[in-house]
Amino acid sequence: MAKSERQVQLPVGPHHAYCLVRDSGAQIPKFRPGMENPAQCTLRWQRGWGLTNPIDVVARIHSQDGQQCTVHYQASILALADPFGFTDKSLEQFITHLQNTLHAQQTGTPVPLPPTEERSIWVNVAIIGCVVVVLAVIVLVGIVAALMR
C-alpha cells in the first residue's frame, strides 16, 4: 500500500479538534465516513472501491496540552505506489477544508465549500483509453496479418 502522512497543529482542545475534524471531513465530496472512535480520537473516511483507486484517510488527534492538538492524517491507496499523487491530493483536500473550517469558526464567517478533486477521474479515463487503444491496435494487427496470408 502506498501511504502519505501529514500533521496539522490546531490551537484548540482535543474535544473541539475531534468535532472539527469530523465535521470538516464529512463535507469532503466522494468520501464516506468509515470508522469513528471518540475514545481514541480516531476517524476514517473512504473513497472508491475495486479498481477505482480506493483511498482511505485516517485522522488521529493527539493532545499536546489542554489547549493545542496535533492532527495526524494518513492516506493510503490500494497500490504498490502512487505515481499520480492521489493520496497527496486527498490529504490536501482534508487539510485545506479543516483549516478553512477553523478559520470560519474563529471569525464567524460561513464555512466555504470544500475543495473538489477531479484529477483522479481524468487519470482513470486516460488509463482506460490507453488500454482500449492498445487492444484495438492488437486486433487491427491480427486482422491485417490474417488478410496478408
N, C-alpha and C positions, 0 to 999 in steps of 0.2 A: 504494500500500500504506500502510495506517495502521500506525504504529510507536509503541512505548513503550520507554523506556530507564530503567534504574536501575543504581546502583552500590552494592556492598556491600564494606565493609572486613573482612578476615579476619586475625586475629592468628596466622597460620600461614604456613609456607613455600609456595613455588609448587607443589611436587610434592604435598604434603599437601592443598593447596587444590584442585588438579585432581582428586584422588581423591575428596575430599569433595563437590565439585560434581557429579562424575559419578555417585557412588553415591546422593546425595540426589535428584538429578534423575531417575534411573532408577526411583525409587519413586513418582513422581507419577502418579496414575491417569489413564488415557486418553492419556498422552503416550508416544510410542515413540521410542527413541533413533534419531537420524539420523546425522549426520556426527560423527566423533570424530577430532581431530587433536592428539595429545600434543605434537608438536614445536612447534606454535604455541599450545598451551594453549587450544584452541577446542572446544566441544561444541555439539551441536544436537539438539533434540527437536522432534517434530512431532505435531500432533493434528488429526484431521478430514481431510476430503477433499471436493472438489467444492463443493457448496452448503452444507456443514455447518460453515461458519466455520472454515476451515483456519487453524491458528495455528502459526507457527514460533517457537521460543525458542532464542536463541543465547547462550552464555556464553563470554566471553573473560577469561582470567585474566592479570593484569599484576602482575609482582613489583615492589614498591616498593623492597624490600631483601630480604635473605635471610630475614627473619622476618615480613614482612607482605605481604599481597596485596590487590589490588582486583579484584573480580569484576564485570565489566560485562555486565549482562543486557540483551538486546534482544528484544522480542517483536513480531512483525509478523503482520498478518491480511490476507488477500487481499480487501481492500475499500478504497474511497477514504477512508472514515472509520470510526471505531469508536465509534458513539454509545452502545453498550451496555456499553462498558468491558471487552470480552473480553481485550484484551491486558494491561490493568492487573491484572485478576483472576488471569490466568495468572502474571504476574510475582510477585504477592503469594504465590501458591502456592509457587513455586520458592524465593523468598527466605525465607519463613517456615519451610519444611521444611529449608532449608540451615542456618538459624540454630538450629533445634531439634536437628538432627543434630550440629552443632558443640558445642552445649551438652551434649548427651548424651554425646559422646565426652570432653569435658573433665571431666564429673562422674562418669562411669562408670555412668550410668543407661541403661536401654533407650531406644532411639530411638522416639519416638512415631510414630503413623501420620501419613502426610502429609495435609494438608487436602484436602477434596474440594470440587468446584465444580459445582453442578447448575444454576446460573442460566442457562447457555447453552442447555441443553435446553429450559427453560421459555420462553425468548425465542424459540427456533425454533418451538416448538409454538404460541405466541401469534401469530407472524407467519403461519404456515401456516393457522391458524384464521381470521385476518382475511382472507386471500386466499380461502379457501373460502366465507366469509360473503359477501364482495363478489361472487364468481362466482354464488352462489346467488341473491342479490338481482337480478343482471343477468338470470339465467334466469327468475326469477319475474316481473320486469317485462316480459320478452319474451313470456311466456305470457299475462299479463294483457292486454298490448297486442294479441296475436293474438286473444284471446277477445272483445275490445271491438269488433272490426271488424264 
